[in-house]
Amino acid sequence: MAEYIPPTLDWVRKQVELYEGSGGTEGYLLEGTDMPCIIVTHKGAKSGAIRKIPVMRVAVDGAYVLIGSMGGQPHNPAWVNNLRAHPDITVRDRTEVFEMRAREVTDPEEKARL
């Protein structure tokens, strides 16, 4: 089994620990906001290690939409490259856990709809 590498940002690591440690009953709002989040467990593109990241919960038509914007920054967060390399992920949405396969949306019409 691959090694788990916790997030390097302190607040992110604490949020993941609280969310997962409580079984999803705590830590399900993005730190300092009232926006619900999910935990995405994925594999590192280079390391192959297990990574976990909280992202804003966006659901459209019964599917999750992961938006790699870093709050509008001009570059993608590292997890975007990880998902491109290893699209099989686990999503924790509060107390529910799902095995999923991520795909990148490239079609302009689908992107606009989402």
C-alpha positions in Angstrom: 0.0 0.0 0.0 1.2 3.5 -0.8 2.5 5.9 1.9 0.1 8.7 3.0 1.7 12.1 2.9 -0.3 14.7 4.8 -0.9 18.2 3.4 2.0 20.6 4.0 -0.2 23.6 4.8 -1.1 23.4 8.5 -4.7 24.5 8.2 -5.3 22.0 5.3 -3.8 19.2 7.3 -5.9 20.0 10.4 -9.1 20.2 8.3 -8.4 16.8 6.7 -7.7 15.3 10.1 -10.8 16.8 11.7 -13.1 15.8 8.8 -11.8 12.3 8.6 -11.2 11.8 12.3 -14.8 12.7 13.0 -16.2 10.4 10.2 -17.4 13.5 8.4 -19.5 15.0 11.3 -17.0 17.8 11.8 -14.8 19.9 9.5 -17.1 19.7 6.5 -17.1 23.4 6.0 -14.1 25.0 4.3 -11.9 26.6 7.0 -13.2 30.1 7.9 -16.3 29.9 5.6 -19.8 28.5 5.5 -19.1 26.6 2.3 -19.4 22.8 2.4 -16.4 20.8 1.3 -15.5 17.3 0.4 -12.2 15.4 0.9 -10.6 14.0 -2.2 -8.1 11.2 -1.7 -5.8 10.7 -4.6 -2.4 9.5 -5.6 0.6 11.8 -6.2 1.6 12.1 -9.9 5.4 11.8 -9.1 5.5 10.2 -5.7 2.7 7.7 -6.0 1.9 8.6 -2.4 -1.6 8.9 -1.1 -2.7 12.6 -0.8 -5.8 14.2 0.7 -7.2 17.6 0.0 -10.4 19.5 1.0 -12.1 21.2 -1.9 -15.4 23.1 -2.2 -18.4 20.8 -2.6 -19.8 21.5 -6.1 -22.4 19.0 -7.3 -24.1 19.2 -10.7 -26.6 16.6 -12.0 -25.6 14.1 -9.4 -21.9 14.4 -10.0 -19.1 16.2 -8.2 -17.3 19.0 -10.1 -13.7 19.6 -8.8 -12.6 23.1 -9.6 -8.8 23.5 -9.5 -8.7 27.3 -9.3 -6.8 28.0 -6.0 -9.2 30.8 -5.5 -8.7 32.3 -8.9 -4.9 32.0 -9.0 -3.3 31.8 -12.5 -2.0 28.3 -12.0 -3.5 25.0 -11.0 -3.1 23.5 -7.6 -0.8 20.4 -7.4 -3.8 18.0 -7.1 -4.9 18.8 -10.6 -1.8 17.2 -12.0 -2.2 14.3 -9.6 -5.7 13.6 -10.9 -4.6 13.9 -14.5 -1.9 11.2 -13.8 -4.1 9.0 -11.5 -7.8 9.7 -12.0 -9.1 7.0 -9.7 -10.0 8.9 -6.5 -12.1 8.5 -3.3 -14.5 11.3 -2.3 -15.7 11.8 1.2 -18.9 13.9 1.4 -19.5 14.2 5.1 -20.3 10.6 6.2 -20.5 9.1 2.8 -17.5 7.8 0.9 -17.4 7.0 -2.9 -14.8 5.5 -5.2 -14.8 7.6 -8.4 -12.9 8.3 -11.6 -12.1 11.9 -12.3 -12.1 13.3 -15.9 -11.0 16.6 -17.1 -13.7 18.8 -18.8 -12.3 20.2 -22.0 -15.5 20.8 -24.1 -16.3 24.6 -23.9 -20.0 24.0 -23.7 -19.8 21.4 -20.9 -17.4 23.7 -19.1 -19.8 26.6 -19.4 -22.7 24.5 -18.2 -20.8 23.2 -15.2 
